[in-house]
Amino acid sequence: MSVIYGERIRLRAVEREDVKKFCIWVNDPEVTRHLALYLPLSTVDEENWFDSLSKRDQSEKPLAIEIRDGDGWKLIGNCGVFGIDTVSRLGELGIMIGEKDEWNKGYGTETMTLLLRHCFETLNLNRVYLHVYAENLRGKRAYEKAGFVEEGRLREAIYKRGKYDDVVVMSVLRSEWNLRKKE
């Protein structure tokens, strides 16, 4: 896959040198507050994760999220498509914006929009979905702006930070994506 360019960001393959920054992010409680991660991860854990990527199908490898930084690019997070079902033509999306000084700037929405384009126009999926914790209002808004609609709620399905929270299932269908493209 080549690099996927948006207006302000680009999505590229994850490289070994990204692991050091990922390790910082996955050990920051603010960054992982709305992620399934809940235990500390070592550099070795992250390096082992990176080494395991070579065994994944090309379409399910994570992508680095970068923004313009002068003449270069700045790594701010990662994202990807996983759990692709080639019969039902569906896949699940995930995202982590690790650079906290880049939060609330619309990069999550732009990333999800680029991922949707990739899913529908490159991977030929029909349905793309994600899970978001009900208390993650910022994430939910970003997904809605990208075109996701709530389709269900898993009540008290996650236990984190001493309490249970609902998990909201959101999705976009190819037909909805095509309508948004025409607008």
N, C-alpha and C positions, 0 to 999 in steps of 0.2 A: 504494500500500500504506500502511496506517496503521501506527502504532507497535505493536511486538510487546512485550507486557509479560510478564515472568517474576516470580518471587518477589522477587529482589533486583536484577534487571537489566532493561534495556529495550533493544530494537534499533530504531533509527530510521534514516532516510535519512542518508547522508553529506552534509555541507554543506561549502562552500568553506573556512570557518574551521577545519575539522578538518585541513586539509592541512598546516598548520604543525606540528601535533603528530605527524601521520603521518610527516612528513619526519624528525623527531627519532628516531622509533622505527625507521624503516627504515635508519637510519645507525648504530644501536647494535648492535655485534656480539653482545651477549648476547641481544637481542630477535630478531635474525635468524639466530641459531645453527641453528635447526631450520626455517628457511624457505628457499625456493628463491633468495632474494636473496643475492647475494654481492659485488656492487660498490656503491660509494657512489652515492646518488641526490641530485640537487640539488633545491632548492625548485622550480625550473622543471620538472624531471622530474615531480615530484609534482603540480604545477599542470596540466601537460599530461595526466597520467593522469586527474585530476579532470575536465578539459574533455572527455575522450574518453568519460566515463560517459554523457553525453547520447545517445550513439549506441547504447548497449547496450539490450537488451530490459529492460523494467521488472523482470522476475523475476530478472535476473542482475546487478542493481545491488548494490554492496556496502552493508552496513549497519554503522552505528556501534554499538559496545557501550558502554552507560553504566550506572553504578551510582549508587544514591542518595548524595547528598552534602548533608546538611542538608536544606534545603528545595528543593534543585535536583538536578542530575545531573552526574556526572563522567565524561568520556570516558576509557575504559581500553583500547579496541582497536577492531578491525573484523572483519567476517566476511562470508560470502556464499555464494551458490550460483552455480555457473557450469558451462558445458559442458552445459547442459540438452539432452537428446535427447527431443523431443516424441513420437517414435514408440515408443521403448523405455521412455519415462517414467522416465528416470534423470537424475541430476545429481551434480556433485562439490561438496563443501564445503571451505571454507578458513577459517582463523581466525588472528588475531594479537592476543594480549594484550600491548600495548606498555608499559603501566604496570607496571614490575617490582615496585613495592611492593604490587601487587594480585595477584601470582602466588601460587599454592598456597592459594587461598581458595575454590575450587570454581566460579569464574566461567566457566572454560572448559567444564566439564561442563554448567552451566546454559545457556550460550550454545548449545552443540551440541544440547541437548534442545529448546530453542526453535526452532532451525533445522530440526530434524527434524519438529517439529510443523508448521512452516510448509511444509516440503517435501511432507509427506503430506496435510495437511488444507487447504492453500491451493493449492499448485501441482499437486496430484494426481499426485505422482511415485510410482513403485513401488519404486525402488531408489536409495539415496543412498550415495555412497562418498567416500572420501578417501585420500590418501597421507600417510604419516607416516614420518619417518626412524626406523630401528630404534633408534638411540641416544636418541631422544626419549621416554624412559620416562614422564615426567610427562604429556606429551600423549597417549600411548597409553592410560594409565590413565584420563584424563579421557574419552576416546572410548569406552572399554569401559564406564565408568559410565553413559554416555548411551545405551548399547545397541549400539554397533558391535562387530562380530566380525571377527577377522582372517580373510581369505580367500586371501591369497597374499603372496608376498615376491619382490620384484625384487632379485636379488642384486647387490651392489656397483653399484647403479644411480645413485648420486649421489657426486660428488667434492666435498668441502668441507673446509676447514681442514686440507688436506694429506693427507687419507685418503679412502678409499671407504667408503660405508655402504650397507646394504640399505635399500630402501624397502618398507614394509609397506602392503598394500592392505587397507582395512577397509571394511565396509559394513553397512547396515541395510536390511532389506526391509520393505515395508508390512505384511506379515503379522506380522513380528516386532514392529513398532511397535504394531500393534493388540493383540497379546498383552500387551505391557508396559503399555499403557493400562488394560487390564482388571484388572491386578494392583493 
